[in-house]
């Protein structure tokens, strides 16, 4: 398994940041690579269909969500253009007072590309989202 873990410090309270990123279906409102997000219920599972700027699609399943802990866990069901399989990720917000840390991490296997390329692709997804959050909240 390959692991990617990225963290950013932001100049906003954990509650402020969670109000923007904590909804599983809000990725299109803050991540610049995501043009649309549609969530559907599939039995007990919540499934997120993402459309990227180039028109490609990724399908993800919410595995757990905890507003109190400000964290959610999700898995990729259909990786679309991403060179990964068996992908599970955690998005979490921590901190106290006026500054916060957002950590986005995942474990996965490279698929259709060398491991270094898969790591770079996932890291790029995370840092692209973090750049948008820094623009919105400012870096701490």
Secondary structure by P-SEA (a helix, b strand, c coil): cbbbbbbbbccccaaaaaaacccccccccccccccbbbbbbcccbbbbbbbccccbbbbbbbccccccccbbbbbbccccccccccccccccccccccbbbbbbbbbbbbccccaaaaaaaaaaaaaaaaaaaaaacccc
